Amino acid sequence: VNVVSEGLEEVSVAMVNVRPHSLPVEALNLIDQGLGSNAIVRQKGDGACIEKKGVTVTPTVVGKVKEWMDKNMNQLTLGGASSTELDVEEPMSMSPPLQSTSKQSLEQVPLPPSQDLAGYSRTSKGSLHIQSILTTANPQLSSHVLSSLLTGSPGPLSLMTSPKSSYVIQKLITVTPSPQLQPLLSIILSYFTQLSLDSSGCRVVQSMLEFSSPDQQRSITSLLCNTKTLLALASDKHGTYVAQACLPHLTPNPTALLALVNSLLGYTAMLGQHQCGTFFLQRLVGVLSTHYPGSGAACLLQEDILANLSQLAITEPGSRLVQAMLKDSQPTTVVRVARWVVENVKAVIITKPAVYVAGAVLEQIIERLDEEGSWASLLDMVVQGFIGPDKESSLRQSILLTAALHPVGHLLAREVVAKVNYMPEEMKMDVMRVLASEVDRLSMDKFGCIVLKGLAESVI
C-alpha cells in the first residue's frame, strides 16, 4: 500500500507491516514478536508452505499486557493445556499452588483442612490431587477423606453428581474397605434413582455395585425390582447402564430374576421400542436364556415379547430385541415368529426392521434343519409364503418378485434365494421358476440385480 504523511514523500509499505493505529504499543510489540518467531515454514512436495506446528514462544511484553499474560500462563500451567477457564482463580486458602500435575508432585502436596476437602474435590486440581494419594495401603486416609466429603459442604449428593468430585468418590469406593462404605451406601440407596439418571452419579452407583460387598450389592439390586424404578432406569440413557450392571448380581438368584421379570410384564412393548430400554431387555433375555433356559422367568418374558410382536418387529429397537430373543430361544418361539412373518408377509417386505426379523427366523430354521424333520416343514411354510401370489399386485406376480423389486424387500428376497441349497429340490425349482419368469425385468432393476446376484452366488 502507499502511505502519505504530511511533509514527507509518498512511500510504499508491504501489507504485512501495516498495523491499526488504535492498538496499544504492547499489543503491537506482541504482534511483531509473533511474526518474527512463529513464521517458520517448510516446503511441501508440491511447493506449498505450512506453518510449523508445536513452536511455542513466550512473549516479551510489558505493562498491563504482561500482567495479563503472566496471570493466564500461570493458570494454564496449573489447570492443564486444555483448560478453558483462564481467568478463574481457585481459592488460594485451600491448598498450596501446584507446580506440576504429575502424580509424583501431587503426592508431595498436603491436603487442605477437612472442612475444605468437599469444595476442593470439585476442582480439577483437587480431584487429581486427592485421587493420587488414595491407595489401599492407607485405609485410614481413605476413611478420613470419605468422612470429610460426606459431612462437608457441598453435601455428598452434590459431590456424586459433579464430574470432578465424582471421580474422587469412585476412587474411594475402590480403595476403602466395604464396611466403611456403609454411610455412602445409605446415601446411594436413598437417592438411587436420582443418582442413576445422572451422567456422573450413574458411574458412582456402578462403582459401588462392582466393589462393594455381596450384601451391599444385594441391597442396591433389590431396588431394581420396583416397577417404577426399573422403567425409569431402563428407559434412560444413563440409567440403563446401572440397570444392566445390576443383572450379573441378580443372576445367581433365580427368585430375584423372577421378581424382576414380573415387574416388567406389560411393559416390554414400551421398553422394547425405546433405544435405551431395548439394550436392557436384550441383556436380560441373554441372562435368562444362558443361565435359566426354559425357566418360568424366561418363558414369562418371551411370552410378553411375543404378545407384542406386531409392535416390536416394525421398529428398529424392537426388531433388535426380537432377534436377540430368537438366538437362544425355545423352538416354540422360533415357530411363533415364523408364523407371524408368513401371516404378515406383505407388511414385512416393506418394513426394514421386520425384514431383519424375517432374516433371523430363516437363519434359525436353517441352523436346526439337522435336528428333526419338522424344521424342514417350517422352512417349506416360510418359503411358500414368499413365492405365493401377491393379490394386491395388478400383475398378479409372486410376493417374492414384489419383494425383489422393492428398496427394502429385496434384502429379504436375497436372503431367501441365498438359501435355495437348503431347500428340497421341488421347492428350489419353484423359486427358480418364479425368478426366471421375470428375469429380464429383474436384471434391469437395481434391486432385482442384487437378488439375482445372490442367487448366482448360492448356486455356484
Secondary structure, 3 states (H helix, E strand, C coil): CEECCCCCCCEECCHHHCCCCCCCHHHHHHHHHHHHHHCCEEECCCCCEEECCCCCCCCCCCHHHHHHHHHHHHHHHHHCCCCCCCCCCCCCCCCCCCCCCCHHHHHCCCCCCHHHHHHHHCCHHHHHHHHHHCCCCCHHHHHHHHHHHHHCCCCHHHHHCCHHHHHHHHHHHHHCCHHHHHHHHHHHHHCHHHHHCCCCHHHHHHHHHHHCCHHHHHHHHHHHHCHHHHHHHHCCCCHHHHHHHHHHHHCCCHHHHHHHHHHHCCCHHHHHCCHHHHHHHHHHHHHHHHHCCCCHHHHHHHHHHHHCHHHHCCCHHHHHHHHHHHHCCCHHHHHHHHHHHHHCHHHHCCCHHHHHHHHHHHHHHHHCCCCCCHHHHHHHHHHHHHHCECCCCCCCCEHHHHHHCCCCHHHHHHHHHCCHHHCCHHHHHHHHHHHHCCHHHHHCCHHHHHHHHHHHHHHC
